[in-house]
Amino acid sequence: MAADPIPMYLGGDFTTAAPGHRFSLYLPAVRPDAKLGALKKVVELNDSDRSTLRAMIARQARLAAELEESDQLQTFSAISTAPFVTGLGNEHPLENGFSFLSPYGLPYLPGSGVKGVLRGAAQELIAGVFGDAQGWTPEALQALFGVEDGEGDPCRGLLSFWDVIPEIKTGMKIEIMTPHQSGYYQNGESPHDNGSPNPILFLSVPPGSAFAFHVQANRTRMARFAPALLENNRWRALMHVAFMHAFDWLGFGAKTAVGYGAMRFDEAAGERREQDRKNRAEQERKRQAQAERERKLAVLSPLERKIEEIMAAKHVEQPDESALFNAIREGRFELTEREEAAHILKARMQSAKLWKESTSAKKPEKDKDYQRTLEVMKWLES
């Protein structure tokens, strides 16, 4: 039996390693009939894997949120409705590879793969395969996706497509293909019905996994080379059309022709993201307001600062004069401060036409403004 191609000093327990590392670096030598057992050791995600996966997705989301604020980025969320496969052509001892993001060893869809699918979706729309092009033109295609060799002078597109990190709930899955006609396809034999099935195993991301597609626009270059795409955010509308077409008809990753990589647009995730954006905007507004308030307080005298703090703490519907009056009455000012605070209160009451040194009311004790004026006058006299 062949020796495992793993240095002995690494030991033999790789349960804490990421699935990509177990698959690519620490896979033991296996017999042809033991591939399933080897792959079963790869598919599980441990606690560290799930933590890293969440951190990577959160990091992308934070950066995306900052770019969305300046209208440089658009995000599309989707849920896989079929197993997702990518990187089958990567070299591997088990014949079929898989794309794991280095150095984390976790599944991902390269941004180049996303770009290829979206380019294909745009080309189908332009060709009228599904009727209306919905705004797509050859000029928009070249501007957003660039010009490849053989299509003209090579030129980079105005869009960048981020790598996609699938949010996997539990672990990966093992898929099996059983082609029956290897003799016909490989050896030139006549097709027949009694061919022996040849099980082929490969890894997949299970249905129900969440995908967030981030598309970043170079607005500086867009303003220079394709300004029409900035008008009314036309580039965003075109990308929405292309993504909806890809979700409905194309799929992402490998083996889409036989149903793998199918996804549905997750509208609820977009609504949550918009609510998060509003919450962040509100938090930023409050932060700036607090910073401005602290800046103003820093140049005030101790008494003025105390009055401003009282105004900030009062109920929004309570008049300023009432809040300051109550604060003086409750003894929140030192004796040395009370007279000056009373002068400030008197000026505010006069400005608000609340200062009444006399009253024509039949019951003066019921005239609140008059009673408050008398009390303020006592504070001033003392």
Contacts in CASP RR format, 6 or more apart in sequence:
PFRMAT RR
TARGET T0000
AUTHOR 0000-0000-0000
METHOD contacts of the structure
MODEL  1
MAADPIPMYLGGDFTTAAPGHRFSLYLPAVRPDAKLGALKKVVELNDSDR
STLRAMIARQARLAAELEESDQLQTFSAISTAPFVTGLGNEHPLENGFSF
LSPYGLPYLPGSGVKGVLRGAAQELIAGVFGDAQGWTPEALQALFGVEDG
EGDPCRGLLSFWDVIPEIKTGMKIEIMTPHQSGYYQNGESPHDNGSPNPI
LFLSVPPGSAFAFHVQANRTRMARFAPALLENNRWRALMHVAFMHAFDWL
GFGAKTAVGYGAMRFDEAAGERREQDRKNRAEQERKRQAQAERERKLAVL
SPLERKIEEIMAAKHVEQPDESALFNAIREGRFELTEREEAAHILKARMQ
SAKLWKESTSAKKPEKDKDYQRTLEVMKWLES
1 29 0 8 1.000
1 31 0 8 1.000
2 29 0 8 1.000
3 29 0 8 1.000
4 28 0 8 1.000
4 29 0 8 1.000
5 28 0 8 1.000
5 29 0 8 1.000
6 12 0 8 1.000
6 26 0 8 1.000
6 28 0 8 1.000
10 26 0 8 1.000
12 26 0 8 1.000
14 21 0 8 1.000
14 22 0 8 1.000
14 26 0 8 1.000
14 41 0 8 1.000
15 46 0 8 1.000
16 46 0 8 1.000
16 48 0 8 1.000
17 25 0 8 1.000
17 26 0 8 1.000
18 48 0 8 1.000
18 49 0 8 1.000
18 52 0 8 1.000
18 100 0 8 1.000
18 104 0 8 1.000
18 105 0 8 1.000
18 106 0 8 1.000
19 42 0 8 1.000
19 43 0 8 1.000
19 44 0 8 1.000
19 45 0 8 1.000
19 49 0 8 1.000
19 100 0 8 1.000
19 105 0 8 1.000
19 106 0 8 1.000
19 107 0 8 1.000
19 171 0 8 1.000
19 172 0 8 1.000
20 42 0 8 1.000
20 98 0 8 1.000
20 100 0 8 1.000
20 105 0 8 1.000
20 106 0 8 1.000
20 107 0 8 1.000
21 100 0 8 1.000
21 105 0 8 1.000
22 41 0 8 1.000
22 42 0 8 1.000
23 42 0 8 1.000
23 92 0 8 1.000
23 97 0 8 1.000
23 98 0 8 1.000
23 100 0 8 1.000
23 203 0 8 1.000
24 92 0 8 1.000
24 100 0 8 1.000
24 105 0 8 1.000
27 38 0 8 1.000
27 42 0 8 1.000
27 93 0 8 1.000
27 94 0 8 1.000
28 38 0 8 1.000
30 37 0 8 1.000
30 38 0 8 1.000
30 93 0 8 1.000
30 94 0 8 1.000
35 94 0 8 1.000
35 201 0 8 1.000
36 174 0 8 1.000
36 201 0 8 1.000
38 94 0 8 1.000
39 94 0 8 1.000
39 174 0 8 1.000
39 201 0 8 1.000
39 203 0 8 1.000
40 174 0 8 1.000
42 172 0 8 1.000
42 203 0 8 1.000
43 171 0 8 1.000
43 172 0 8 1.000
43 173 0 8 1.000
43 174 0 8 1.000
43 203 0 8 1.000
44 171 0 8 1.000
44 172 0 8 1.000
45 53 0 8 1.000
45 168 0 8 1.000
45 170 0 8 1.000
45 171 0 8 1.000
45 172 0 8 1.000
49 106 0 8 1.000
52 104 0 8 1.000
52 106 0 8 1.000
53 106 0 8 1.000
53 165 0 8 1.000
53 167 0 8 1.000
53 168 0 8 1.000
54 167 0 8 1.000
56 104 0 8 1.000
56 106 0 8 1.000
56 165 0 8 1.000
57 165 0 8 1.000
57 167 0 8 1.000
57 212 0 8 1.000
60 162 0 8 1.000
60 165 0 8 1.000
60 212 0 8 1.000
60 214 0 8 1.000
61 212 0 8 1.000
64 73 0 8 1.000
64 75 0 8 1.000
64 162 0 8 1.000
64 212 0 8 1.000
64 214 0 8 1.000
65 273 0 8 1.000
65 276 0 8 1.000
65 277 0 8 1.000
65 280 0 8 1.000
67 73 0 8 1.000
67 216 0 8 1.000
68 74 0 8 1.000
68 75 0 8 1.000
68 277 0 8 1.000
69 277 0 8 1.000
71 219 0 8 1.000
71 233 0 8 1.000
72 216 0 8 1.000
72 217 0 8 1.000
72 219 0 8 1.000
73 214 0 8 1.000
73 215 0 8 1.000
73 216 0 8 1.000
73 217 0 8 1.000
74 214 0 8 1.000
74 215 0 8 1.000
74 217 0 8 1.000
74 236 0 8 1.000
74 239 0 8 1.000
74 240 0 8 1.000
75 212 0 8 1.000
75 213 0 8 1.000
75 214 0 8 1.000
75 215 0 8 1.000
75 270 0 8 1.000
75 273 0 8 1.000
76 212 0 8 1.000
76 213 0 8 1.000
76 215 0 8 1.000
76 239 0 8 1.000
76 240 0 8 1.000
76 243 0 8 1.000
76 265 0 8 1.000
77 210 0 8 1.000
77 211 0 8 1.000
77 212 0 8 1.000
77 213 0 8 1.000
77 265 0 8 1.000
77 266 0 8 1.000
77 269 0 8 1.000
77 270 0 8 1.000
77 273 0 8 1.000
78 210 0 8 1.000
78 211 0 8 1.000
78 212 0 8 1.000
78 213 0 8 1.000
78 247 0 8 1.000
78 263 0 8 1.000
78 264 0 8 1.000
78 265 0 8 1.000
78 266 0 8 1.000
79 208 0 8 1.000
79 209 0 8 1.000
79 210 0 8 1.000
79 211 0 8 1.000
79 263 0 8 1.000
79 264 0 8 1.000
79 266 0 8 1.000
80 166 0 8 1.000
80 205 0 8 1.000
80 206 0 8 1.000
80 207 0 8 1.000
80 208 0 8 1.000
80 209 0 8 1.000
80 210 0 8 1.000
80 211 0 8 1.000
80 261 0 8 1.000
80 262 0 8 1.000
80 263 0 8 1.000
81 207 0 8 1.000
81 208 0 8 1.000
81 262 0 8 1.000
81 263 0 8 1.000
81 264 0 8 1.000
82 207 0 8 1.000
82 259 0 8 1.000
82 260 0 8 1.000
82 261 0 8 1.000
82 262 0 8 1.000
83 173 0 8 1.000
83 175 0 8 1.000
83 204 0 8 1.000
83 205 0 8 1.000
83 206 0 8 1.000
83 207 0 8 1.000
83 260 0 8 1.000
83 261 0 8 1.000
84 109 0 8 1.000
84 166 0 8 1.000
84 204 0 8 1.000
84 205 0 8 1.000
84 209 0 8 1.000
84 211 0 8 1.000
84 252 0 8 1.000
84 253 0 8 1.000
84 260 0 8 1.000
84 261 0 8 1.000
84 263 0 8 1.000
85 98 0 8 1.000
85 175 0 8 1.000
85 202 0 8 1.000
85 203 0 8 1.000
85 204 0 8 1.000
85 205 0 8 1.000
85 253 0 8 1.000
85 254 0 8 1.000
85 255 0 8 1.000
85 260 0 8 1.000
85 261 0 8 1.000
86 98 0 8 1.000
86 99 0 8 1.000
86 107 0 8 1.000
86 108 0 8 1.000
86 109 0 8 1.000
86 110 0 8 1.000
86 113 0 8 1.000
86 252 0 8 1.000
86 253 0 8 1.000
86 254 0 8 1.000
87 97 0 8 1.000
87 98 0 8 1.000
87 99 0 8 1.000
87 253 0 8 1.000
87 254 0 8 1.000
88 96 0 8 1.000
88 97 0 8 1.000
88 98 0 8 1.000
88 202 0 8 1.000
88 254 0 8 1.000
88 255 0 8 1.000
89 96 0 8 1.000
89 97 0 8 1.000
89 254 0 8 1.000
90 97 0 8 1.000
90 98 0 8 1.000
90 99 0 8 1.000
91 97 0 8 1.000
92 98 0 8 1.000
94 201 0 8 1.000
95 200 0 8 1.000
96 200 0 8 1.000
96 201 0 8 1.000
96 202 0 8 1.000
96 203 0 8 1.000
97 202 0 8 1.000
97 203 0 8 1.000
98 107 0 8 1.000
98 202 0 8 1.000
98 203 0 8 1.000
99 107 0 8 1.000
99 108 0 8 1.000
99 109 0 8 1.000
99 110 0 8 1.000
100 106 0 8 1.000
100 107 0 8 1.000
100 108 0 8 1.000
101 107 0 8 1.000
101 108 0 8 1.000
101 163 0 8 1.000
101 165 0 8 1.000
106 165 0 8 1.000
107 165 0 8 1.000
107 166 0 8 1.000
107 168 0 8 1.000
107 172 0 8 1.000
107 205 0 8 1.000
108 163 0 8 1.000
108 164 0 8 1.000
108 165 0 8 1.000
108 166 0 8 1.000
109 163 0 8 1.000
109 164 0 8 1.000
109 166 0 8 1.000
109 211 0 8 1.000
109 252 0 8 1.000
109 253 0 8 1.000
110 163 0 8 1.000
111 161 0 8 1.000
111 162 0 8 1.000
111 163 0 8 1.000
111 164 0 8 1.000
112 161 0 8 1.000
113 161 0 8 1.000
113 252 0 8 1.000
113 253 0 8 1.000
114 161 0 8 1.000
114 162 0 8 1.000
114 164 0 8 1.000
114 213 0 8 1.000
114 252 0 8 1.000
115 145 0 8 1.000
115 159 0 8 1.000
115 161 0 8 1.000
117 246 0 8 1.000
117 250 0 8 1.000
117 251 0 8 1.000
117 252 0 8 1.000
117 253 0 8 1.000
118 145 0 8 1.000
118 161 0 8 1.000
118 215 0 8 1.000
118 239 0 8 1.000
118 242 0 8 1.000
118 243 0 8 1.000
118 246 0 8 1.000
119 141 0 8 1.000
119 145 0 8 1.000
120 250 0 8 1.000
121 242 0 8 1.000
121 243 0 8 1.000
121 245 0 8 1.000
121 246 0 8 1.000
121 249 0 8 1.000
121 250 0 8 1.000
122 136 0 8 1.000
122 140 0 8 1.000
122 141 0 8 1.000
122 144 0 8 1.000
122 145 0 8 1.000
122 238 0 8 1.000
122 242 0 8 1.000
123 141 0 8 1.000
124 130 0 8 1.000
124 245 0 8 1.000
124 249 0 8 1.000
125 132 0 8 1.000
125 133 0 8 1.000
125 134 0 8 1.000
125 135 0 8 1.000
125 136 0 8 1.000
125 241 0 8 1.000
125 242 0 8 1.000
125 245 0 8 1.000
126 133 0 8 1.000
126 136 0 8 1.000
126 137 0 8 1.000
126 138 0 8 1.000
126 141 0 8 1.000
130 245 0 8 1.000
130 249 0 8 1.000
134 241 0 8 1.000
135 237 0 8 1.000
135 238 0 8 1.000
135 241 0 8 1.000
136 238 0 8 1.000
136 241 0 8 1.000
136 242 0 8 1.000
139 226 0 8 1.000
140 226 0 8 1.000
140 229 0 8 1.000
140 234 0 8 1.000
140 238 0 8 1.000
142 151 0 8 1.000
142 155 0 8 1.000
142 157 0 8 1.000
143 157 0 8 1.000
143 158 0 8 1.000
143 222 0 8 1.000
143 225 0 8 1.000
143 226 0 8 1.000
143 229 0 8 1.000
144 157 0 8 1.000
144 158 0 8 1.000
144 159 0 8 1.000
144 226 0 8 1.000
144 229 0 8 1.000
144 235 0 8 1.000
144 238 0 8 1.000
144 239 0 8 1.000
145 157 0 8 1.000
145 159 0 8 1.000
146 155 0 8 1.000
146 156 0 8 1.000
146 157 0 8 1.000
146 158 0 8 1.000
147 153 0 8 1.000
147 154 0 8 1.000
147 155 0 8 1.000
147 157 0 8 1.000
148 154 0 8 1.000
158 217 0 8 1.000
158 218 0 8 1.000
158 221 0 8 1.000
158 222 0 8 1.000
158 225 0 8 1.000
158 226 0 8 1.000
158 229 0 8 1.000
158 235 0 8 1.000
159 215 0 8 1.000
159 216 0 8 1.000
159 217 0 8 1.000
159 218 0 8 1.000
159 235 0 8 1.000
159 239 0 8 1.000
160 215 0 8 1.000
160 216 0 8 1.000
160 217 0 8 1.000
160 218 0 8 1.000
161 213 0 8 1.000
161 214 0 8 1.000
161 215 0 8 1.000
161 216 0 8 1.000
162 213 0 8 1.000
162 214 0 8 1.000
162 215 0 8 1.000
162 216 0 8 1.000
164 211 0 8 1.000
164 212 0 8 1.000
164 213 0 8 1.000
164 214 0 8 1.000
164 252 0 8 1.000
165 212 0 8 1.000
166 205 0 8 1.000
166 209 0 8 1.000
166 210 0 8 1.000
166 211 0 8 1.000
167 209 0 8 1.000
167 210 0 8 1.000
167 211 0 8 1.000
167 212 0 8 1.000
168 205 0 8 1.000
168 206 0 8 1.000
168 209 0 8 1.000
169 206 0 8 1.000
169 208 0 8 1.000
169 209 0 8 1.000
170 206 0 8 1.000
171 206 0 8 1.000
172 203 0 8 1.000
172 204 0 8 1.000
172 205 0 8 1.000
172 206 0 8 1.000
173 203 0 8 1.000
173 204 0 8 1.000
173 205 0 8 1.000
173 206 0 8 1.000
174 201 0 8 1.000
174 202 0 8 1.000
174 203 0 8 1.000
174 204 0 8 1.000
175 201 0 8 1.000
175 202 0 8 1.000
175 203 0 8 1.000
175 204 0 8 1.000
176 199 0 8 1.000
176 200 0 8 1.000
176 201 0 8 1.000
177 199 0 8 1.000
177 200 0 8 1.000
177 202 0 8 1.000
178 197 0 8 1.000
178 198 0 8 1.000
178 199 0 8 1.000
178 200 0 8 1.000
179 185 0 8 1.000
179 197 0 8 1.000
179 198 0 8 1.000
179 200 0 8 1.000
180 195 0 8 1.000
180 196 0 8 1.000
180 197 0 8 1.000
180 198 0 8 1.000
181 191 0 8 1.000
181 195 0 8 1.000
182 198 0 8 1.000
183 189 0 8 1.000
183 195 0 8 1.000
184 190 0 8 1.000
184 191 0 8 1.000
204 260 0 8 1.000
210 266 0 8 1.000
210 269 0 8 1.000
211 252 0 8 1.000
211 263 0 8 1.000
212 269 0 8 1.000
213 243 0 8 1.000
215 239 0 8 1.000
217 235 0 8 1.000
219 230 0 8 1.000
222 229 0 8 1.000
222 230 0 8 1.000
222 235 0 8 1.000
223 230 0 8 1.000
228 234 0 8 1.000
229 235 0 8 1.000
229 238 0 8 1.000
243 265 0 8 1.000
244 265 0 8 1.000
246 252 0 8 1.000
247 263 0 8 1.000
247 264 0 8 1.000
247 265 0 8 1.000
250 256 0 8 1.000
251 259 0 8 1.000
251 261 0 8 1.000
251 262 0 8 1.000
251 263 0 8 1.000
252 261 0 8 1.000
252 263 0 8 1.000
253 260 0 8 1.000
253 261 0 8 1.000
254 260 0 8 1.000
255 261 0 8 1.000
256 262 0 8 1.000
293 308 0 8 1.000
293 312 0 8 1.000
296 308 0 8 1.000
297 305 0 8 1.000
297 308 0 8 1.000
297 309 0 8 1.000
300 308 0 8 1.000
302 337 0 8 1.000
303 333 0 8 1.000
303 337 0 8 1.000
303 340 0 8 1.000
303 341 0 8 1.000
306 332 0 8 1.000
306 333 0 8 1.000
306 337 0 8 1.000
307 324 0 8 1.000
307 341 0 8 1.000
307 344 0 8 1.000
310 323 0 8 1.000
310 324 0 8 1.000
310 327 0 8 1.000
310 332 0 8 1.000
311 320 0 8 1.000
311 323 0 8 1.000
311 324 0 8 1.000
314 320 0 8 1.000
314 323 0 8 1.000
319 352 0 8 1.000
320 348 0 8 1.000
321 345 0 8 1.000
321 348 0 8 1.000
321 349 0 8 1.000
321 352 0 8 1.000
321 354 0 8 1.000
324 341 0 8 1.000
324 344 0 8 1.000
324 345 0 8 1.000
324 348 0 8 1.000
325 345 0 8 1.000
325 372 0 8 1.000
325 375 0 8 1.000
325 376 0 8 1.000
327 333 0 8 1.000
327 341 0 8 1.000
328 338 0 8 1.000
328 341 0 8 1.000
328 342 0 8 1.000
328 345 0 8 1.000
328 379 0 8 1.000
329 375 0 8 1.000
331 338 0 8 1.000
333 341 0 8 1.000
338 379 0 8 1.000
339 379 0 8 1.000
339 380 0 8 1.000
339 382 0 8 1.000
342 376 0 8 1.000
342 379 0 8 1.000
342 380 0 8 1.000
343 380 0 8 1.000
345 376 0 8 1.000
346 355 0 8 1.000
346 376 0 8 1.000
346 380 0 8 1.000
349 355 0 8 1.000
349 369 0 8 1.000
349 372 0 8 1.000
349 373 0 8 1.000
349 376 0 8 1.000
354 369 0 8 1.000
354 372 0 8 1.000
354 373 0 8 1.000
355 369 0 8 1.000
355 373 0 8 1.000
356 367 0 8 1.000
356 369 0 8 1.000
356 370 0 8 1.000
356 373 0 8 1.000
357 373 0 8 1.000
357 377 0 8 1.000
358 370 0 8 1.000
359 367 0 8 1.000
359 370 0 8 1.000
361 367 0 8 1.000
361 370 0 8 1.000
364 370 0 8 1.000
364 371 0 8 1.000
365 371 0 8 1.000
END
